[in-house]
Amino acid sequence: MDLAARLGVTSVTVTKTARRLEKAGLIESEPYRSLRLTARGRRLAEETRNRHRIVVAFLRALGVSAKVAEEDSEGIEHHISAETLACIQRFLARRRVRTAHRRTANGQRRRSTGSP
């Protein structure tokens, strides 16, 4: 896959970024081969994806549309502190418990809410 074309940047930008990520221990690369995440890179990617999901779920809980929540989360997730993220997670967890409790109290079948 041509990363430069897919990301809308120059091949020089891709090369410089790949070098920086490799130096940081986040990817492994070989000439003319695919880039691969290291274990450290995979952990960072998973943390980033989780942070994104939490922020989107929070915005959706506030009533923000799915489209806008996705767009807004792109900026918020990069600047949110670990403390705020943890508070949001607790808020969402309490909200899920209350929602599940209301459903079972009303005789509705309880269903899995999935990840945040």
Buried (B, 14 or more C-beta within 10 A) or exposed (E): EEBBEEEEEEEEEBEEBBEEBBEEEBBBBEEEEEBEBBEEBEEBEEEEEBBBBBBBBBBBBEEBEEEEBBEBBEEBBEEBEEEEBEEBBEBBEEBBEEEBEEEEEEEEEEEEBEEB
